Amino acid sequence: MNIKDMLTPTNVMKGIPLLLLLLAALNSYFIVIEGHVGVVKRFGEAMHQENPGLHFKVPFIETVEMIEVRTRKNAEKMASSTKEQMPVTVEVSVNWTVNKEAALELFKRYGGLSQFEQRILDPRFRSATKDAIPQFEAEQLIQDRASAIQAIERRLAEEMEGFPVVVDNIQIENIVLPQKYISSIEIKQTEKNLAAAEEHKLERQRLEALRAVNTADAKAKGILKIAEAEAQAIRLTGLAEAEAIEAKAKALKNNPLIVKLTEAQAWDGKLPSTMMGEGVMPIMDIRSANK
């Protein structure tokens, strides 16, 4: 049998039910991948949501809309002004996540993630940023972005209260200020660096002078200690000698024989060659002359 014989009207009519049955079988299930939930619609009306995995639906009647429940990132670039009315362009970003249990509600109210971003999140994010940035001066924005980020977070949290999403991790990606102001900041920073270097130099000189003073003071104290030790030694030696003399004097006073003993110990064995006394004629030693 050739193809022409197979494609007769009778055979084609018999094959239509089989084809419809095959299409119905292929259209009767769906798979929800991780990080998403499936919103099942019946004739366009959202009925229920399904978690990741294999699920079944009524063929040709029910369709499925996938809603991502993983963290998404929105970025905005907008013009604003600082506290001193200086024009500034900021690039900010925010992470946000759909509450998994509220995906069906979000779809019913806003029609999907893209519509929610365009109608709800983006306008409020821009509004919160433009309200927060003018609270800070240009130098504050450059040096303390964290404070500006916290201000945006507080404002956006108020704006998004009651919506089935969580917003967090706001970042100021870039800040573009007028070139004239950037140049003035660079000059100011250079002057600060020079002043800091000069202050460091003066501090080093002060420390060196203090070190020299401390060294001289320590040296003087050392000399003074040595002098005091020497004076103390001399004083103690004098006291010892005075105590010895005093003890000797007491001993001589209490025992006159010690005087005689001392004289005997000091005598060299020779008689005096000349003796003088009151009312006595001198006696000449002529022994050596007779010899």
Phi, psi and omega in degrees: 000130180266174183297324181297321179291328181287331183268041175281156180306324181294314180294322179296316179297325177291329184278340182299314178300321179295320179294317178296322178295321179294316179297322179295321179295317179292334183264008185264358180223163176208159182238128175260122182275162180301146180085006181222163165233151180256123177264116183272125179247141177240113186054038177090349180266128179290123185257309182200172179239152182234146178277172180305140179137188181269133181219164181240154180215171179280120183300141175066351181252318181255141174235167185233133176248124181273129178243120180284131179245013173276166181294132178244158182235130175245137179237142180226141173240120187216156177266141178210198178213155180272181182298327179269022176065032176268130180295140181212145175246126182239145173247118184234155178222157179216140173263141179214151185224135176283133173297122186303319183288342184255013182299319180297317179297317179299317181295319180296321186277327189235351174086002179137177185292316182298316179294322178296317178300311185290321187269328189245299190293305186301312180300320181288326177295317177295318180297316180297320181293315181290336175283327186276319186301316181295354177281351186237146173283162184301318181295324177296319180299323181285316187271337185222070180293331184302320180294319178295320179297317179297323178295319178295318181299316180297316182294318181290325178299322177293319182292324186264007180296132179096351179267150186280045179221162175242126178249137180200179175052055175284137180227141169266103186287323184202148177231122181247115180249162178302145183299326180298320180290321178301318179296318179295324177295318180296319179296315180298319180292323177298317178297321177297318180296318179295317179297320179295321178295318179294319178297320177297320179297314179296321179295320178295318177298320179297318180293321178295318178296318179296322178296318178296318179297316180296321179296314179297320180295318178295319179297316179297319178296324178295315178298318179297320179298317179297315180298318179297321179294317178297315179298320179295320178296316179298317181297317180294322177297316179298317179297320180295315179296318180296320178294323178294316179297317180297320179295321179294319180296319178297320180295318179295321181293320184280340183220094182298334181298333179297329178296313180298318180297319180295320179294319180296320179293331181273347183288138181266005178090005181251141175279153179293138180279344181220132178232131181234142177208167183287124179073017182238137180284147179293144179253126182265140177269110184249013182294325180287334182282330181284340183286000000 
